[in-house]
Amino acid sequence: MGLIALVYTSVITQVMLDKELENILAVSRRNNLHRNVTGMLLYKDGHFIQALEGEEAIVMALYNIIAVDPRHQNVFKMFTRRVNERSFGEWQMGFNRLDSLDADAMPGYTDFLKRPFDVGFLMENPSRAAYLLEFFKTRSVF
């Protein structure tokens, strides 16, 4: 079928402590290794932006699981596209917590990271979500 990249946003249904986020990452990384799925997860103000990469059927099945996971609400698929190679191929799941960054010190700084998370802005500008994920690729925990 070929490789795809899928990017979605969601809102958490309850406050998550750092330990809960770490557990989600550990389980995701283990499961993604077995599925041959790679990607990146960004978290800010109770919102996730996630990129998933892998074989189409596997990524779509994983997205369908996430979409009904009771820890998520307002799950919105921003885009799905065919890719020739993975952007996050070295990671089962990279991670960055955007609310802990010093945005003023970042090259190309904008006030986007200082404002409350605006999923509407990303929905209107899906290329911004892709840029955000790529930007944090070199600044993430993997």
QUILINWO-V820909 format. One record per pair of residues at least 12 apart in sequence whose C-alpha atoms are under 6 Angstrom apart, sorted by the first residue. I is the first residue (numbers start at 1). J is the second residue. D is the distance in Angstrom with one decimal. If there is no record, write none. Layout:
# QUILINWO-V820909
i={I | I}
j={J | J}
d={D | D}
This chain:
# QUILINWO-V820909
i={2 | 3 | 3 | 3 | 3 | 3 | 4 | 4 | 4 | 4 | 4 | 4 | 5 | 5 | 5 | 5 | 6 | 6 | 6 | 6 | 7 | 7 | 7 | 7 | 8 | 8 | 8 | 8 | 8 | 9 | 9 | 9 | 9 | 10 | 10 | 10 | 10 | 10 | 10 | 11 | 11 | 11 | 11 | 11 | 12 | 12 | 12 | 13 | 13 | 29 | 29 | 32 | 33 | 37 | 37 | 38 | 38 | 38 | 38 | 38 | 38 | 38 | 39 | 39 | 39 | 39 | 39 | 40 | 40 | 40 | 41 | 41 | 42 | 42 | 42 | 43 | 43 | 44 | 44 | 94 | 94 | 94 | 95 | 95 | 96}
j={55 | 54 | 55 | 56 | 82 | 83 | 53 | 54 | 56 | 81 | 82 | 83 | 52 | 53 | 80 | 81 | 51 | 52 | 79 | 80 | 50 | 51 | 78 | 79 | 49 | 50 | 76 | 77 | 78 | 48 | 49 | 75 | 76 | 47 | 48 | 72 | 73 | 74 | 75 | 46 | 47 | 72 | 73 | 74 | 46 | 71 | 72 | 71 | 72 | 92 | 93 | 92 | 92 | 53 | 54 | 52 | 53 | 88 | 89 | 91 | 92 | 93 | 51 | 52 | 53 | 88 | 93 | 93 | 94 | 95 | 94 | 95 | 95 | 96 | 97 | 97 | 98 | 98 | 99 | 140 | 141 | 142 | 140 | 141 | 140}
d={5.6 | 5.1 | 4.6 | 5.8 | 5.9 | 5.6 | 5.7 | 5.7 | 5.5 | 5.5 | 4.3 | 5.3 | 5.6 | 4.5 | 5.6 | 5.5 | 5.6 | 5.2 | 5.8 | 4.3 | 5.5 | 4.4 | 5.5 | 5.6 | 5.8 | 5.6 | 5.4 | 4.2 | 5.1 | 5.4 | 4.5 | 5.7 | 5.3 | 5.7 | 5.2 | 6.0 | 5.9 | 5.4 | 4.3 | 5.8 | 4.5 | 5.6 | 5.2 | 5.9 | 5.4 | 5.6 | 4.8 | 5.3 | 5.6 | 4.9 | 5.6 | 5.5 | 5.8 | 5.5 | 4.8 | 5.9 | 5.1 | 5.9 | 5.7 | 5.5 | 4.3 | 5.8 | 5.1 | 4.6 | 5.8 | 5.2 | 4.8 | 5.1 | 4.4 | 5.8 | 6.0 | 4.8 | 5.8 | 5.0 | 5.9 | 4.8 | 5.8 | 5.1 | 5.2 | 5.9 | 5.7 | 4.6 | 5.3 | 5.2 | 5.0}
